[in-house]
Amino acid sequence: MRSIVLTLALMGLASPAVASTCEESFQKKGDFFNGTAFSARVQIEGGTVEKTFSQLRPILARDGIKTISADVSTGVMKAENPATPFQRALPIDVFASLDGTLLNVEMVFTLPGGVGANRETVKKHLCSALNQLVPKAETAVAPPVRDDSTAVAIDANTLAKQVREAADNPARLRLNFVDKTFRVNGKVVGITESEGSYTVAFDSNPPVSGNASAEKTNRMTVLCKMAKNQDAAVAALQTNQNATLVGRFQKFDSTVNAIQLGDCIGR
């Protein structure tokens, strides 16, 4: 109880103003002689006190923090940094309260007079724990590949030739190929599976001419990684037979001389 009283007196938590990030919310109040309280807070959309406390227990444990008690009805969790031969146990209090659909979660680390701690180190530990409670923003997902008029119809050999000519200029590759959708036709020379996903390799090399050794060195591969749920489309393919697949150009890997198309679908 003493640690909570000291914390409230130092922090003035009656009407907290929540910053946009945990790091921006971090505060230090008090002084070395009278005691210090470090605090940081986050907001969780749609969060609940019960779920937050259940998440915090293992998060704190991984950082060597022992949970003493958790009262969901009052929104208070008490924990401590265990005592060592040179330092007594130090309290860490968590306060969770609902504000509409937002759950405010504040963590306060309290030090008694005569004990100091590095501000940046404390901020790192508090926010490391609190930021794990905040759902990560969803990564922007590219629209699904469709076999429509926007796809560029091209055979694998021609695509390889065009990429080869632009390979020494990253800007040309990005402008003319990356993220564009191609409807590629060519002879299937291999089908592989890795972690439940299929990759189809097209024959993308011109017939061998007189300078066979040079052409062998410059041979390029067109790889089409199939989108999910394409088992039927892949099952219909046969090696050494022509096929058409639609996919999005992801990159040209110069280390293995391979064009990589992603999210491919059967035509």
PyMOL commands that set and color helices and strands:
alter all, ss='L'
color gray80, all
select helices_A, chain A and resi 2-11+22-25+49-62+119-130+156-166+170-176+212-217+231-235
alter helices_A, ss='H'
color red, helices_A
select strands_A, chain A and resi 27-31+35-45+66-71+76-81+90-99+102-111+152-155+181-194+197-202+221-226+242-253+258-266
alter strands_A, ss='S'
color yellow, strands_A
deselect
rebuild
show_as cartoon
